Amino acid sequence: MNLGQPIIGMSSCLLGQAVRYDGSDKNQPDLLAALSEHFQFQAYCPEMAIGLGVPREPIHLVERDGQIRCVGTQTASLDVTDALQQLAQQHYAQHLQLSGYIFKRGSPSCGSRKVKLIKNQQLQRTAVGLYAEKLMANFPQLPVADEDQLQQAEQRDQFIAAVYAYHRSKLQS
Ligand code: SF4
């Protein structure tokens, strides 16, 4: 258990790593500058970790037979649902060390909200990315946000306070 500066998990692409399907990143320099005096960052890219390379076929969430599956946008037989959920479980011990998490908005793997769910080739509703969903189920009290929810200084201050409160509660337990 880390007793020093809180560690927060973060989608690797938000930390500037070129791990998106097309080899790009989603670097957030302003957000990182605002948070770096408070936290250490631990990068996670679930899609790379399950063996999808760069570049790769994009994946998305679809509803099939009442189940949510994460599959290739062109190759329906490319189904990484189980791999993403199992990876989050394999990372359980690592996630125990975290006091917060910042997810990439809209990702079928990392998105903590508002991820498109497709049914019959049409937008059905929004859902949660599968790695993020498992992580949040394992740690329901963990403060989480996506980058869009931390654009304003007031939002960031609230997140920082929540992370410190969670961190303190871990130290006392
Ligand atoms: S959103 Fe998640 S899975 Fe996609 S590139 Fe970023 S870290 Fe990797």
Residues whose N, C-alpha, C, O or C-beta is under 5 A from the ligand:
A	BS01	SF4	S11 S12 C13 V19 R20 Y44 C45 P46 E47 K104 S107 S109 C110
